[in-house]
Amino acid sequence: MHPLNLTLFDALAAGFSPSPAVLRLASAIALGSSWACAAVLAWAAWRRVAQRPCVLAVLAAGGAASLISQEIAASVGVPRPFMMGLSPAHVPHGLRAGLPSTHASVMFTMAFMLLLRRSMRDVGLVILAAAVATGWARVYVGIHFPFDVAAGALLGAAIAAALFAVQAVAPRLAPQPAAALAPPLRALADGRAGPCLVLVFILAAAWVGSNTPGMIGPAVLEEDGPVEKSTVLLYLAAVFCVLMVRVAFLSRLDRLAICILLLAFAAREADWHLAHFGTGLLAAPLSRILAATAILGPIAIAAGWLAKRAWSAHRAMRSWRQWRPEATTSLTFVAVIGTAIILDQVAVPLAGRPGLFAAESSQEFHRYLMLSFEEILELVLPVLALLAILQARLGGSRDPAAAAIGRSYA
């Protein structure tokens, strides 16, 4: 370990005798900064209609930065401070390598991309301040070294610079992107796109599970791993799409309810409920129970409202042939949720049942296969949500494909 890195960590970290007030502040920043950045980007997308494509591009870049940083960390293998006994982990965290910091990589990527766009520099400054505060907080609570954060910032700057260069060169290479995108959009507008997409993900899950941990590292499927983080980011991208895409038959209440449910799915995938409320809510203090009720109330109301709207739409359709593509995709979404819940419940009992498999290697194969199906089917859920939004925007199969595609670029 580099001496300067250790010296900076000793100066910035809480160590074994932290200040309670500062530790509470650092823990709140370390756990909640990602959601604060998402809220800032949601506000920017809501208030600045012309910048909504920019916000979506920034989110996509953040997702790419997350995957790249985790692959680099797994390859380099630098341990975290609490793994070396230099500090307790004052917030829960897995035993994964920490260089570069994924939080720093994602947040600095988004901040630098926004700073490169003159009309979004004020938002970029806010995200940059949040990235610096998050870097300090994650060092203070003992889950990163200062060099981890610095490496994440450098990676974010490199990704932002590369994307800025691609943006500058792309118009010369592809002067008519709409024409090139027409055939894929035509295929996605079909009602069979959702089930076919699920089939592709099922095949991918079978391949990943059968090749773990041989060809593919088990960290890919772990909690807070690349697949789970990609799922959360795709849910957030779906929320932004609901806010920015105009669909004639969706009212403001419909859009609000959809956003609430998508955010609830994202929080569930990120284990936000476990981090803030734990598993034994009934034995928790009254204040925590009231807070959970205040959060679950809007989610239940949103789910009830959408169920009522879906039932009314179902009664208005005379046969399955009249179902619009987005309705078929939404039904596929519900079916995948049910399948993922079943897999989550039966994976551990099946893997742990004595005598079910002949050898320990067979048990490991079955465990990774079930975990792969669970995680990748959860990944397909936000993809289906994005597909349903696209199908609703294109107008479904009832409209001429050329006109629908033309409207999508209006």
N, C-alpha and C positions, 0 to 999 in steps of 0.2 A: 504494500500500500504506500502511495506517495506521501512523504512527510507533510507537505503543504496541505494535502487533502485532510489528513488527520488533525493538523493544527486548526484548520478552518472549522472542522466538525466540532472539535473541543470548544471552540469559541462560540459557535452558533447553536449547538444542540442543548436540549434540556438535561440530558444525562440522567443520573439516578436521583437527583434532588431538584426537580423542576419547581418553578414558581406556579402555584395552582392557577392563578388568574391568567398568566401567559400561556400555560398549557391548555386551558379551556379555549382560549382564542386560537391558538395554533391548531388544535384538534378540529375546531369548527371550520377553519379555513382548509385544512388538509382534506376533510371529508366532504365539504359542501361547495368548494370553489368551482368544480365542474358544472354543477347545477346553476350556480350564479352566472357563469359564462353562457350557459345555454339560455338563461333568462334574458341576458343582455342581447344575445343574437336574435332571440324571438322578438324582443322589443324593436330591434333594428329592422327585422323583416316586416313587422306589423306597421311601423311608422313610415318606412321608406320603401314604397312599392317598387320603385325602379331598381333598388339594390337587392331584391330578393334572389335573383340568380347568383349574385355574388355571395350571399349568405350560404346558399346551398353548396356552392363551390368550396367555401371555407370549411363547411362541415365535412364534405367529402375528403378534403385535404387532411383534416384532423383525423379522420378514420384511417387514411393511408399512413399518417405519421405514427398512429398507435400500433399498427401492425409492423411497420418497419422497426420501430424502437424495440418492440418485444423480441423480434427476431435477432436484432443486434445484441440485446441483453442476454438472450439464451446462448448466443455464440461466444460472447466475451466471458460470461460467467462470474462477474464481480459480485461478491456477497454484499448484503446490506449491513448497516451498523449493528442492528440488533442480532443478526445472525452471527456476528463476530464477538458478541458480548460487550460491545462498547457502550451500549445504551439499551434500556428496555424499549419495546415497541409500544409506545403510548397510545397508538390506535391499532386496531386489528389489521394484520397484513400477512399474506402468504409468504412462503419460503422460496421466493424467486429472485433471480439476479436483478440488480438495480441500476446498472449502467448501460444505456442512458435512462433517465427518468421518463416514464411514459407520459405522466401528467405534464412535465415540462415540455416534452417533444410536441404534444398535441396543442397545448395552450400557446407556446411560442410560435408554432406554425401558423395558427389562426391569427395571432396578433400581428406577425410580420406580413401576412397576406393582406390583412385589412389596412395596415400602415402603407402598403404599396399602392393602395387605391385612394386617391385624394378625397373623394366624397365620403369615405368610411374611416378616415384617420382618427376621428374622435372616438369611435367605437373601438378601433384598434388600440388606442392609448389605454382605454379601460381594461381591455383584455390583457394588454401587456402588464399593467399594474397588478391585475389578478394573477398573472403567471409568476411575477416576481414574488408576490406575497405567498403564493402556493409553494414555490421553491423553498423559501425560508421556512414555512410551516412544516413541510415534510422532512426537512433537515432537523428541525427542532424536536419533532416527535420521534426521531430515531429510526426512520425507515429509508433515509437516503443520505449519501455523502454530498458535500457541495459539488464535487466533480460530476456526480450523476446529473445534477440539475444543469450544470454548465454544458455537459455533453448534450442534454436534451435541447437546450437553447441553440446550440450550434447545429444540431440536426434540424430543428425547426427553421432556422435561417436558410439552410441548404435546400430544404424542400420548398420553401416559399420562393426562393430565388429560381429554382428549377421550373416551378410552375409558372412564374412570371415570364421566364424566357420562352416556355412553350406557348403561353398565351400570345406573346409578341410574334411568334413565327407561324402559329397555326393558321391564321387567315390566308397566308400566302400558299400554304400547302393544301388547304381545303376551302376554297372560296365559296362553295355552295353546300354547307353541311346539311341543310334541310332535305335536299334531294338524296343525299347518302343515307339519311336516317329514315326515309319513307318506308322501305320494305320492312325493317325491324318493327317500326311503329304499327304497321299494318298487321303483323303477326301478333303483337302484344294486345291489340284491340280485340282479338278474337276471344270468345268465352272459354275456349279450351286452354288458354295460356296458363291460367292459374293451376289447374290439375297437372298439366305437363311440367310446370316449374317445380311443383312438389315432387314429382317423380324424379326429376333431375337431382334434386337435393337428397332424396332417399338413396339414389345410387351413389352420390358423393359420400353420404354418411356411411354406407356399407364399405366403401373403399377406404375411407379414413379409419374407421373402426378396425378393419381387418389388418391395417398396416401400422397400427399403434401398439406398442411403442417401438416397433422395428424401424420402419422408414420415417415415421412421424413422431416427434417428441410428445410425450404425454401432456406437457405444459399447454399445448394448443387447446385441449379440451378441459383444462382445469377451470375452477372458479376464478373469475377476474382475468381469464386468459384472452387470447386474441379473438376467439369465436364469440365469447360473451360480450367483450367490449364492442365488437363489430355490431352485434345485435342491438346494443344500447344506442349506438350512434345511428343505426338505420331507423330505429324508432324515432329519434329526434329529427332525422331528415324527413320522415313521414309527417311529423307534426308541422314542420315548416312548409311542406307541400300542401297540407290541408289549409294552412293560412294563406298561401300565395296563389293557389290554383283556383280559378273561378269555375264552379259547377252550378248549373242553373237550378237543379232540383234540391240543392242543399241550402237550408236556411242558416242564419247565424247560430241559432241554437244547435242545429245539427253539427256544424263545424266545431263549436265549442265542446259538445259532448264527445265527438270523435277525438279531439285533442286531449281531453281529460283522460280518456281510456288509453290512448297511446302513451301518454306520459306515465300512467299507472303501470302499464306493461314495462316501460323502460326502467322505472324505479324498482319494479319487482325483479327484473333481470339483473340489475346492478346490486341487488340485495340491500337496497336502501332501508327497507323495513326492518331487516335484522340488525343493521348498524345502529338504528335509532330507537327501535322498540324491543328488540330481542325476540326470543321465541315464546316466552311465557308472559303474554300480555295480560292474562287474567290476574296474575299475581303481581302485576306492576303497580306503581303508585297511581292514585286517581288522576293526577295531572297528565301522566303519560297515556292513560286510557282515554281521557277526554281529547287529547291531541290526536290519537289514532282515530277516534270516532269522527273528529272534524275533518280528517283526511279521507276516511272511507265514505263519509256521507255524500260528497259530490260525485265520487266514483259510482256509487250505487244509483244515484239519480241519473247520471249520464247513461249508465247501462240500461236503466229502465226506459229512458226516453228513446234511445236507439232501438231497443226491442219493440217498443210501440210503433215506431216509424217503420221498422222492417215488416212488422205484421200487417200494417196498413198497405204497404207496397205489395206484399204477398197476395193479399186478398184482391188487389186491383189487377193482378195478372191471372189470366185464364188458364194458362198451361205453362209447362216448363220451357216450351219453345220460345215463349215471349220474354223469358228472363234476360235482362241485359247482362253483358259480360261482367260488369263490376259486381252484380249480385251473385253470380256464380263464384267469383273470386272471394267474395265475403263469406259465402258458405264454406268454401275450401279453407279459409282462415279459421273458422269456428271448428271445423273437423280436425285441423292440425292441432289446435289448442287442446282438444279432448285427447288426441293421441299422445301429445307431449305429457299431459298430466298422468295418463296411464303408465307411460314409460317411466316417469319420475317415481311412481309408487311401486312398480314391480321390479325395477332394475336391481335394487339392493337385496330384496328377499330372494330373488332367483339366483343371484350370484353367490349368496351366502348359504344356500340350502345344502346340507351335507349329503354327499353321495350323488348329487345331480350331475357332476362332471367327474371324469376319471382321473384327471391330473390337474395340478395347480396351474399349468400353462393354459389349459382349457378354461379354467375359471377366469384367468387374466384376460384371455381373448374375449370371453363373453362379457366381462365387465366393461372393457373398452368399447366393444361393439354397441352395447346398450347406451353407454355414455355418449358415444358419437351420434347415435340416432336422436337422443334427447337434445343435445346441444345444437345439432345442425337443423333439426326440425324447429327449434326455437328461433334459429337464425332465419328460417324461411318466413316466419310470421311477419316481421316488418317489411320484407321484400314483397309479400302478398299485399300488404297495406299500400305500399308504393304503387304496385301494379293496379290495384283497384282505383287509386286516385288517377293514374294515367288513363285507364279505360273510361272513367267518368268524364275526364277532360276531352278525350277524343270523341266522345258521343256514342260509343258502342258500335255494333255492327249495323245498326239501322241507318246510319249516315254514310254517305259516300266516303270512301277512305281518303281520297285526295282532299276533299273539303275539310274533313276532320283533322287531317295532318296540317293543313294550312292554318286552321284555327289554333292549333297548338302552338304555333309560332307567332300568333298575333299579339 
